[in-house]
Amino acid sequence: MTEPPASNAASSDAPRGTAAQLAQARRDKLAKLAALGVDPWGQRFDGAEAVAAVRERGASVARDADDGPLVRIAGRIMLQRSAGSLVFLDLHDRSGRIQVMLGKKQVGPEGWQVAACLDLGDIVGVDGRLGWSKTGEMTVFATGLTFLTKSLETPPDKYHGLVDPELRQRMRYLDLVHGDGVRERFIARSRIIAAVRQVLAERGYLEVEGPTLQETAGGAAARPFTTHHNALDMPLVLRIALELHLKRLLVGGLERVFELGRVYRNEGVSPRHNPEFTMLEAYEAYGDYATMMDLTEAIIVAAARAAGTPTRFDWMGHTVDLSPPFRRAGYDDLLREVTGCDPASAASVADAASRVGIETAGRHPDVIKSDLFEATVEKTLAGPVFVLDYPAAICPLTKRKAGRPDVAERFELYVAGMELANAYTELNDPDLQEELFRTQLAGLPAEESMARMDTDFIRALRHGMPPAGGLGIGIDRLVMFLTAAASIRDVILFPIHRPRAE
């Protein structure tokens, strides 16, 4: 009655023919179900409780009681064992697992015939009485068995499972079922996003949606994906940021707006980068980058609470403490502290950059400074720490500090050497914005520049955009951080991969 130990079909040491034989055995049971008049693909099954809720109810049932409450559950069979006229199942749903006991007498002749067709991975519904087994395990003693879906593929081996990270990402549906902690991580992601929305809604922000197909890739320094619209016969790009359309809404009188949406950058893949990712951008009229610091802290603390993340924990070799307020540190102060250079001296910065192998010839001093900061300072930032006041030349969408035209009112939030958030006091001077859009910094490749002219955005600024603060948070990185994931691909349900021969 009990299925032989399932073998991983991808394993090179699986006996020849085993996978095919197991697959055929499942199809034989599929045919038997059909012969019994049972739909192997199931029907509507109303009233099922979450397993976690059932377990909570069971905690108050006496161990020797035989009159526990009637329950109805549905889930996937993850373990199956037989003992004569009894079959024991481990049934899992999104919320947890529970043992089910099928007795030949209790489920009746028809139910027992259905029980003979069960395999690991099948989805069933169970009606029964909640209680405790003789070995002290909470159990649903079934009085009814409803077949809901036949699994025709052999599940991964219990002991080896899906160990190849790429295979786990390609077959996320199996990773969610069989991977340790995977389902919980993506449930946490959902809760994090809900918490982000709640913080913004409580502060009077409106959620909006901007276009993903655009004429001009603006708002970030990145190479876009390009496409073509046939009906209009025009080239288009997938958006690389949300910024410029959200700022248009500030012009239009929507004073607090945000968007949680996908952006696309035609760049490399790494543990911290995926070409398609989720961004939060929020803009508040009459605020500035200090306003955005307060908002960022509120969002991260609320998201951590929703994910069940402790206030203090270790991640990526750093100990981080989410107790607000987060540390604030000046960009130049950090650069001086780590490299020993004089950030106000282009020659001193260039000398420090040369010592760590950064090319300096023919490059704008602020580009060299930015590369030096990235190469030396970022990895030292355990965080969370707000790095304040960036070189103005690399921040074309940012307002300059009063009396300091060389300094932009910008911060980036770092944790464990990784940028988590980026915010500005937004530039709303249309003439300066147009001038900066026309400027391509020396030594900066075109695809890494924000010097892309969006003439309609300039036109919008000329109508008057209120002073404002703006914030961007990479949601995937935030989830990485709060769930202690090692790679961004572990928190994206379906990351991109090269095609694989089937």
N, C-alpha and C positions, 0 to 999 in steps of 0.2 A: 504493500500500500504506500509506503514511504518512498519518495523519489530517490534514486541514487544521488550521491553528492554531485552537485552541478559543476561542470568544468567550464572554465573561461575559454570561449571559442577562439580568443586571440592568442591563447597560450601555445607556445611551440611544442610543449611536451604533452599536449592533450592526445590521447590515443586516436589513431585514425578511425574515422567513422563515428566516433562517440557523439560529436555535435550533431551529425545527421540523424543518428539513431534517437537521440533525445528529442530532437525537433519532430521526428516522425511520431514518437510516442505522444507528444502533445497534440499533434494533429489527429491522432487516433482518438484521444479523449474529446477533442472538439467534435468529431463525428459522432461519438457516443452521446454527447450532450444533445446534439441535434436529433438523434434517434429517440432520445427520451422526451422530446418535445420542449427542451429547455433552450432558450435563446442564449447562445454563448457570448453574445455582445450586450446582453442586459437590457433592462428597461428602467424607467423612472423608479427611484427608491427614496421615498419621502421620509422625513422624520429622523434621520440618523443623527446621533449626537457625536460630538468630537470625543475621541478617546480620552483626552485629558479631562474633559468634564465628567465622563463616566468614572474615571479613576478617582476623581475628587469625591464623587458620591459614594464610591465603594469604601473610602476611608472610614466612614461611619457605620459600615455593616459589620456586625459581630462575626468573629472568626468561625463560630459554630452555628451561625444562622443558616436556615434553609429557606428563608422567605425574603431574600434580598429583592431589591427593586427590579422591575422589568426594564430592559434597555434595548435600544436598537443602534447598531453601529455598522459602519462600512469601511473597508480598507483593503490593503494589499497583503497577501500571505507572504511572510518573510521567513517563517520557519514552520515545518510540518513534521509531525511524528505520530506514529500509530501504536496502539496497544490493544490488540484484539478488537473488541467492539467499540473502542474509543479512538478518536483522532483529536490530537491537540494541535492548535494553530497559534502562531504569533501573528496578530493582525496589526498592521501599522496604518495610521493616517498621518496627516500633517502635524497633528498635535502630540503624537506619541504612539506607544504600543500597548497591547493588552493580550492576555492569553484567552483563547476560546477553546472550549471542550465540546466536541461533537460526539454525542452518544447515539448508537444505532437505534435504540429504543426511543430516545427523546426526539430525534429529527424525523423518524418514520422511514418507511421503505423508500419512498421517493427521494427524500432528503439524503438518505444513505447512499443511494445510487449516484446522486450528484457529488457527494463527498468523495466517492471513488474516482471522480474525474478531476480532482483538484491537483494543482501543481504550484510550486513556488512561483510567485509573481502574479498569480491570478487575483482578481479583485472580486470580493464577495460581500454580501450584506448578511448580517446575523441578528436575529431576535433571540433574546434569552434572559435568564435571571442572573443578576450580579451576585457574586459571592466569592468564596475562597476555596482553593483546592486543598487536598490533604497535605500537600507540601508547603502550604502557606502562601500560595501565589494568588493574587487577585485574578478572577476568572469569570468570563461570561459563559454560563452553562446554556448552550444553544437549545432552543426549541424550534427554531426555524432557520433554514439556510437558503439564501437567494443568490443565484449565480449572476454576476454582473459583467465580468469581462475575462476572456481567456487570454493568457499570455502565451504566445507561440514561440518566443525566444527563450533560451536557457539563460537564467540570470548569471552574473559574474560569480566566480568561485568565492565561497564564504570567507576563506582565509586570505586569498590573494587580492580579490576584488579588482577594482580599477585603480591600478597604481601609476600608470603612465599619465602625467599631468595633461599632455595634449589630448590623449584619448578621453580623459575625464571631461575636458572642455568641449570636445567635439560631440560627446554623447552625454550632454548635461542631464538629460532625462534619467539616465542610469546613475549618474553621479549624485543626483538629488535623492534617489531611492536608496543607494547603497553606500554613499560616501559618508564618512564620519563627520558630523557637524556641518555638512554642506547645506542641508535644508535650513538649519538654524541660522546660518550666515545670511541666506537670502531672505528669510523672514525678518531678520534684523535690518537688512537693507530697506525693506518696505516700511518698517517702523521708523527708521531714520528719516526717510523722505516724508512720511506723514508728520513727524515732529518738526521738520524744517518748515513745512507748509503752515503748521499751526502757529509757530512763532511769528511768521510773517503776517498771517491773517490777524493775529491778536494785535499787531502793531499797525493795522490799517492798510496793508499792502494788497493790491489787486493782482491776481494771477492772470497773465495774458499769454498770448501765443503769437510769436513772430514768424515770418516766412523762413522755411528751410532752403528754398531755392531763391537765389539772389543774383542780381546782375553783377555786383561787386563784392568781393570777399573783404570785409572790413571788421575792425574791432579787435584784431589780434595779429600777431606776427606768425603766420603759418601758411603752408602751401595748401591750396584748396583742391578738392575734387571738382573736375569740370564735367559738364554735360551739355546737351543741346535740346532745346524745345522745338519740336518739328513744326507745330502749327504756327508759332510766331517766328520761326526761322531765326532763333537768336541763341547765342551761347549763354549758359548759366553756370553758377557754381553752387555747391552745397555750402551752407554757412559754416564759418570757422569760429564764430562767436555770436552772442545775442545782443551785444551792446548797442549798436547804432540804431536799431529799430526801437529798442526800449527807451532810448533818449528822445527819439521823436515823440514818444508818448508823453514825456515830461513837457515838451513843447505844447502838446495838445491838452494839457491841464490834468492829466492823470498823475498826481503828484507822488504816489508811492506805487511802484509796479515791480513785479518780478516774473521771471519765467524759469521753469525747470524743464529743460529740453535737451535733445540730442544736438551735438555739434560734430563736425567731421573735418579731420585734418589729414592730408595726404602725406603722412610722415611715417617714421619707423615704429616698430613694435618693441616694447621693453617691459620690465616688471612694473613700470609706472606710466606707460603710454599705450593707448589703444587708438587706432584711427577713428573709431566711433565711440563717443563717450557722452556722459550726462553732465551738464553744467547747470548751476544755479547762478543767475544774475539778478541783482536787486538794485533799484535806484530810488533815492529819496530826495525830493525837492527840499531845498533849504537846509540840507545837511552837508557834511564834509567827510573826510576820511576818518576823523575821530568818531563821528556818528556810526560809521561802518564798523569800527573796532568794537563798539558796544554791541552792535547787532551780531557780529561774527561770534563773539563770546556767548551770547544768548543762544544762538543756533547750535553751536558745538556742544554746549552743556546740555541743552534739551535733547539733542540727538544722542549723546552718550547715555543719558538717562533712559531714553526709549530703547536703546540697544542693550541695556543692562551692563554697560561698560563701567568698570570701577573708576573712581576719580584718579587713582594713581596706579600705573601699570608699566610693564616693560614691553618695548616694541622696537624691533630693528636695532637692538643693542643699546637703546637709550631708555632711561626712565623718564616718563612723562607724567605731569601732574596737571589735571584739568581744573584745578581750583582757580576760579577767577579772583582778581584780574590777572590776565596773562602778562608775562613780561613784555616790556617795550624797549627796543634798542635801536639806535641810529645806524643807518647803513654805513656811513663813513667811520663811525666809532668801531663797529665790528671789523671793518676792513683793516683799520689801523691796528686793532688788538691782535688779529690773527696773522697779518702779513708783516707788520712793522713799517709799512709804507706811509707816506703822507698823502691822504686821499685828495688834498687840495692841490697837489703838484702832479701834473701830467707826467713829468719825467720820472718822479718817484714811483708812480703807479706802473709806468711802462717798464721800469727796471725790475720791479717785483714780478710783473707778468712774465718777463723774459726768463726769470729764474725758475719759473714753473712750466716753461715750454710753450707759452702763449705767443702767437705771432703778433707783432706790434707795427710792422712797417706798413705805412699807407692806411692805417685804420684810425677811425675817430677815437679820441681819448676816452669818451664815455663808453664806447663799445669795448675797449680794452679793459676798462674798469669793471664793466659788467661781467666779462669773461673771467677776470681775476676773482671777483666775488664768488661766482659760481664754482670755480675750481678749488677755492681755498676755504671760504667761510661757510658755505651752505652745509657741508658735511659735519660741521661742528655744532650745529644748532639742534640741540635736543628738543627744546621747546616744551610747550607751545610758546612761541615768541613772535611778536609783531616787529618786523624790520621796517623802519620808517625812513622816508625821505630819500628817494632814489635820484640818480643823475637825470636831469631833465631831458637831455637829448634822446634818451631811450624810452621816453614816456610821452608820445605825441598826443595822447588823449587826456592828459592830466594837467590840472591847474598848477601854476608855479607858486612856490612859497613867497609870501609877501616880503619884498626886499631881497629875495634870493632867486633870481631868474634861472640860476643853474641847478636848482633843486625842485623836484616835483613832489607834490603832496600825495604820495603813494605809500601804501604798505603792502608787504606780503607776509602771510602767516606761515611759519615753518614748524614742523614737528618731525623729529628724527631725520633731519636733513632734507625733508621733502616739502616743497611748496604745497600748501593746502588751500590758501585763499589769497586773493589779490584785490586791492581796492584803491580807489582814487577819490580825491576831490576833483570832480569832473570839470574839464575845460569847457567853458560855454562862450568864449570869445570867437565868433565866426571867422574873423580875419586871421587871427593867430592859428586857428585850427586849419584853415585853408593853406596857410604858409607851411605848417608842419606836415600836412599831407603831401606837399610838393617836395619835401626834403627827404632825400635818400642818404642815410649816413654812410660815410666812407668805410669800406671794409665790411659792410653788412650785406649779405646776399639778399636779392630782391624778395625771395620767398620768406625771409626772416624779418621783413620790415613791415611796419604798419603804414607806410607811406603810400596808401592806395586811395585815390580820390573818389569819394562818394559825393557827387555834386548835389544830390538831393538832400543829403544830411547837412551839408553846409547851408543850403537854402533854409532848411528847418531851423538851424541855429540863428540865422539872421532874423527870424521871426521872434526869437527870444526864448532861450531855455533857462529856467531858473537855476541859481546856484544849487549844486546837488552833490551828494555822495553816491558812489556806486561800488558794488561788491560782486566779485565772482568767486564761487567755490566749486571745485571739482567734486561732484558727488561720489564718483567711484573711488577717488582717493580718500574722501572722508569715510566711506564705508570700509575701505582697506584698513585705515587707522583704527576705527572704533571696533572692528572685529578681529584685529591683529592678523590680517591676511598678509602673506608675503608678496603677493603679486596682484596687480590690478585685474589680471585675467581670472583671479579667484572670486572676484565680486561682480563680474559681468556675466550674465547668464550665458550669452552666446558670443564670445570674442571671435574675432576674425582669424581664419586659418587658410593656408594654401590648400587648394583642392587636393584630395587624396583619392587614389584609384580604389574603387570598391571591389 
